[in-house]
Amino acid sequence: MPHSLDLKSWHRRELFEFFRGYANPYFNICTRLDITRLMEILRDRPGVSKSLAYHYLRYASQTKSNPSVIVSKMTK
């Protein structure tokens, strides 16, 4: 069920306030990324999408999980 955020205590409030006034509050970062280890792990998992694995690890890193732990679990 949807619920409202308490903006006063929300841990991302500062970022929200920064981008709030922008007409298009989106940004993009382009960088080179070495995914050699990820590709090695995915070779043994033919049904797992590279894109899905990347996005999963990116999400895990944003939610303060430890991506290296997740990768080690993928190798077991």
C-alpha positions as a Markdown table, in Angstrom:
| # | Residue | x | y | z |
|---|---|---|---|---|
| 1 | Met | 0.0 | 0.0 | 0.0 |
| 2 | Pro | 1.4 | 3.5 | -0.9 |
| 3 | His | 2.5 | 5.7 | 2.0 |
| 4 | Ser | 3.9 | 9.2 | 2.3 |
| 5 | Leu | 7.5 | 10.0 | 3.1 |
| 6 | Asp | 8.4 | 12.0 | 6.1 |
| 7 | Leu | 10.6 | 14.5 | 4.4 |
| 8 | Lys | 12.0 | 15.8 | 7.7 |
| 9 | Ser | 13.6 | 12.5 | 8.6 |
| 10 | Trp | 14.2 | 11.0 | 5.2 |
| 11 | His | 17.8 | 10.1 | 4.7 |
| 12 | Arg | 17.8 | 11.3 | 1.1 |
| 13 | Arg | 16.2 | 14.6 | 1.8 |
| 14 | Glu | 19.3 | 16.7 | 1.0 |
| 15 | Leu | 19.5 | 15.2 | -2.5 |
| 16 | Phe | 15.7 | 15.5 | -3.0 |
| 17 | Glu | 15.9 | 19.2 | -2.1 |
| 18 | Phe | 18.9 | 19.7 | -4.4 |
| 19 | Phe | 17.1 | 18.3 | -7.5 |
| 20 | Arg | 13.6 | 19.4 | -6.6 |
| 21 | Gly | 13.8 | 22.8 | -8.4 |
| 22 | Tyr | 15.2 | 21.4 | -11.7 |
| 23 | Ala | 12.9 | 21.3 | -14.7 |
| 24 | Asn | 14.2 | 17.8 | -15.6 |
| 25 | Pro | 15.7 | 16.4 | -12.4 |
| 26 | Tyr | 17.6 | 13.6 | -14.0 |
| 27 | Phe | 21.3 | 13.0 | -14.5 |
| 28 | Asn | 23.5 | 10.5 | -16.2 |
| 29 | Ile | 27.1 | 9.3 | -15.6 |
| 30 | Cys | 29.1 | 7.6 | -18.3 |
| 31 | Thr | 32.2 | 5.7 | -17.3 |
| 32 | Arg | 34.3 | 2.7 | -18.1 |
| 33 | Leu | 33.6 | -0.3 | -15.9 |
| 34 | Asp | 35.6 | -3.5 | -15.6 |
| 35 | Ile | 33.0 | -6.3 | -15.5 |
| 36 | Thr | 35.5 | -9.1 | -16.2 |
| 37 | Arg | 34.8 | -10.9 | -12.9 |
| 38 | Leu | 31.0 | -10.6 | -13.4 |
| 39 | Met | 31.3 | -12.1 | -16.9 |
| 40 | Glu | 33.3 | -15.0 | -15.5 |
| 41 | Ile | 30.6 | -15.7 | -12.9 |
| 42 | Leu | 27.8 | -15.4 | -15.5 |
| 43 | Arg | 29.5 | -17.9 | -17.9 |
| 44 | Asp | 28.4 | -20.6 | -15.4 |
| 45 | Arg | 24.9 | -19.3 | -15.4 |
| 46 | Pro | 23.6 | -19.2 | -19.0 |
| 47 | Gly | 20.1 | -18.2 | -17.9 |
| 48 | Val | 21.2 | -15.0 | -16.1 |
| 49 | Ser | 21.1 | -11.8 | -18.1 |
| 50 | Lys | 24.2 | -9.6 | -18.0 |
| 51 | Ser | 22.1 | -6.5 | -17.8 |
| 52 | Leu | 19.9 | -7.9 | -15.0 |
| 53 | Ala | 23.0 | -8.9 | -13.0 |
| 54 | Tyr | 24.6 | -5.5 | -13.4 |
| 55 | His | 21.4 | -3.7 | -12.4 |
| 56 | Tyr | 21.0 | -6.0 | -9.4 |
| 57 | Leu | 24.5 | -5.3 | -8.2 |
| 58 | Arg | 24.1 | -1.6 | -8.8 |
| 59 | Tyr | 20.9 | -1.6 | -6.8 |
| 60 | Ala | 22.5 | -3.6 | -4.0 |
| 61 | Ser | 25.4 | -1.0 | -3.8 |
| 62 | Gln | 22.9 | 1.8 | -3.6 |
| 63 | Thr | 21.0 | 0.2 | -0.7 |
| 64 | Lys | 24.2 | -0.1 | 1.3 |
| 65 | Ser | 24.5 | -3.8 | 0.8 |
| 66 | Asn | 28.0 | -5.1 | 0.1 |
| 67 | Pro | 28.2 | -6.0 | -3.6 |
| 68 | Ser | 31.3 | -8.2 | -3.0 |
| 69 | Val | 29.3 | -10.4 | -0.7 |
| 70 | Ile | 26.6 | -10.7 | -3.3 |
| 71 | Val | 29.1 | -11.6 | -6.0 |
| 72 | Ser | 30.7 | -14.2 | -3.7 |
| 73 | Lys | 27.2 | -15.7 | -3.2 |
| 74 | Met | 26.8 | -15.9 | -6.9 |
| 75 | Thr | 29.9 | -18.0 | -7.3 |
| 76 | Lys | 28.7 | -20.7 | -4.9 |
